[in-house]
Amino acid sequence: MIGKAGLLLLMFWGYTVSESQGSKQISQPGTLDFGFVPSGVYDTHAYYEPGAIGILYHMVHAFLYVVQPNPFPQDLVLKVAKDNFESIQSEYQKAIYYEIGFIVCASLGVLFVLLMPLVGLCFCLCRCCDNCGGEMHQRQKKNADCRRGCFATLLLSTSLIISVGVLCAYAANQNLSTQLRGVRRLVNSNFKDLKMFVNETPAQIEYLSAQYNTAKNKVLSDLDNIGLLLGNSIHQQLGKEVRPALDGALSMAGAMRETKEALENVSVSLEILQDGTQKLQLNLSHERSSLSNTLNDPACSAPGVSDTCRAIRGTLGQLTINANFSGLPDVNTQLVNVNNVLKTDLSNIVQKGYSTFNDTPGMVKNQTKNVVSGVKGMLDSIGSNISSFSKQFPIQSTLVNFTLYISQSQAMIENYYPQIDQYDFYRWLGCVAACCMVALILTFNFLGLLCGSCGHDKQASPTTRGCVSNTGGNLLMAGVGFSFIFSWVLMIVVVITFVIGGNLEKLICEPFENRELFKVVDSPYLVNPSWKHFIPGFLYQNPEIDLTVEKVYSNCKENKGIYTALQLDNVFNISAFLNTSMYTKDVVDMFGDVHVDLSDIVLLEATGRENLLNFTKTGITSISYPAYLAEVNKGVTKVDLLAFANDLEAQADTLPRGALENALKGHASSIRLIHGQQVVPMEQAMSTLNQSIRLLQRTASALPNAVNNVISAIDAAQYLITHNASFVVNQETEKYMETIVGYFKQYIEWVRFSVEMEVAACKPVSNVIDTVEIVFCGFIVDSLNAFWFGLGCCTIFLIPSIIIAVKLAKFYRRMDTEDVYDDVETIPMKTVHSYDTMTRFPRASAPPRQAEW
């Protein structure tokens, strides 16, 4: 039935797989979110923590290691198992060597069982003959009190050890019963998990199938936005060539406007400077003549003045213009030509080129409508194929059969519960009886110690001991008697449980914990001589597949999918159904028919091209830039008029006060006025002229090459769009197609991972094995071993208990006779006080008998 279940789940995977046409997106489209495969929470927690009694278990394990330190006899077990125990005779030496510790301990136990009744019988006969402490006579010794106390302490210690042992045995017995009552919960929990494991599998498969819509919807979304996705990618690739070309043309339109502004500035500035030069020359001549007349005044001939006048007269030649703009040619012709060029709006023409080029996504969308429509229809077809393929497998019927098998198995196990409870009760009763045997002996020991200690009278002689003390001694002897009666029975129980429990621990539980047991179970040709591995041989009729119990258990322990755990790919390889080419071949072929014609894109109309060429013919290259620069680099006047006026005023201040001083200062003021009203505006005009002429010079020097480069770039970009755009279109279409196919791949990889790791996660299978191990090893074997360990400790310590109790009883029981001394000299004492020896040591050999005694 398990095989059928495996094959059933195998079918699930075939189904699942086919539904998975996933797309593990490369990275550009973004990762698809398929959510989490629905799964329930298993109730079973296959973990056992024994609690405080675990300390006792560790002690037992340590003792068993001392008894049996040999490693697990894998080779011996394998040979015996393969030969159906026929080779045990030839391998008995290895078996004995392995079991030597158990054999020695069991032999000692058997010896104990045989000798204890005989020793007890001989002891009784010996005491009947007044030997072995049977004579009711006690010799008095000076250390009698010390010996009595020592024996009492030893017996108490021994009894306490026996008490601990019997408590351990009882605790182990009670723990086993308690844990067995919890087995039902574990069993029900495991069956519940198995049913959940089976019942959730169809829903998980349906979920995997339904998630195809996630990939499908993403593909549909990308198809609907093919203009933005594919068109933009084509636009971006072409834009690497187109945008710089259009940007160059647009910058040339800006250069035209700047050239016009510069020519206008040159024309205006030149007119201002030519007019201003004439006026300035006239004013400076007039001021120079007037200043010369002032210097010819007779006052300048006076001593101390003539030198100053002479110095001023020497600077009059500086009052003249320096730059002459009248000879510079105007730029009106060039300005007219540029204005004619600007009548054609090159910027608007370039913007039209931008607009046409930016419409690439729209052109792609319009020209791929048929392809998009075909791919959408293909997606529906793929979904229909997945659904129809999944219906080819009898999943539900197989699940029903497996669920029925689980229910029948659970019912069968539950039918054994009453018998298990009954047998467990008998076992519990037997163990309690064994514990009660020890408890009875302990009761006599403790009561004997209590009565003997409480009833002891130091002044009483052995023949005059009280009733309580005598009762204590009798109780101790009763305990000795029951020890002889029960000890061999207890040892039989200990030996049997020790041999069984110890071997179960060493041969099953311990090897299971360290996985050695799996190596035995997984040994080739063990179950069937013709099968290398029995699991694949049973499930798949192919024993050569490397599928072992340990691998299944380990994979299920990690909660992997049953497909991975049972290696169902050897029977039903989902990779064949997860082949993307199986579902995407037609999609790839469909995208192979994508043809996008971008020949309608015109980057620069003929008018714009002509406009650029006309710009080179405006004549700005023929302007005499050196002549302009030569004049603008000169000053307006040969001397700085402000400095000249300041110097003139300073020289006037050196003259004596009078008309001459005032006249010179008046001339200084006139010169300052000329500078402010005429020179400053001309300097501003010269600055504007300087900037504009230099701009024109730079533009004119680079204009031919710049225009040629722009036209060449436009031509190259246009050629790319017209003749070579198909290469870019095909390249970007392939990338877009890979993105679409990537969604399918992502879905498929997600399905593959889910099938291998999440769908039908087989944790319940490992939980069943762990539960069996917990019940068998944790509950039964450990408790059994703890029981014999405690009971064996009790039984062993019954021997010293018997010896000590017999010795101690002599000090508690009332003797029939005692030692009598005739004179002081014979008394075994170092010092004897002088008092009545007859009173101290009466000659009567026994105490007087009274009726009440």
HUGI-V613306 format. One line per field, one symbol per residue. psi: psi as a letter, one per 20 degrees, with the letter a starting at -180 (. if undefined). Layout:
psi = ???
//
This chain:
psi = hhghgghghghghgggghholronpfhgiqpqojapppqrophpnmppoibhihghghgghgghhggniqrpmgggggggghjljhjhhijhggggghjhghggghghgggghghghgggghgghghhjkrkjiplppppqhkggggghghggghggghgghggghggggggghgggghhhihgggghgghghggggghigghgghggghihhggghgghghghkhggfgghggggghhhhgghghhgghhhhhhgghgghgggggggggggggghgggggghhgghggghgggijqhhiiqqihhgghggghiihiimrqgpoihipqrkhghgggghhgihpnhghghhhgggghijgggggghijgggggghghhghggghhgghhhiipmgggggggghggggggghgghhigggghghhggggggghgghhghhgghgggghghgggghjpohiqrhijqrggghhgghhghghgghghghghghhggggghggggghgghiggghhgjjhhhhghjpqkggphipgphghhggjkniipmorggggggghhjkrqhgggjlihihnoihhijohhhiighgghgiijpooojiipohorhggghgghhhijijiiipnhhgghggiirrgrhqohghggggghhhhiiqqpahgghgghghghgghggghhggghhhghhgggggghhghggghhigghggggghgggggghhggghjhhggggghhgggghgghhgggggghgggggghhhplpkhhghhgghgggggggggggggghhghgghhggggihghgggghgghhhihqpqhrrppphrhhipmqhppqnrohhhgnqipiqqppqhi.
//
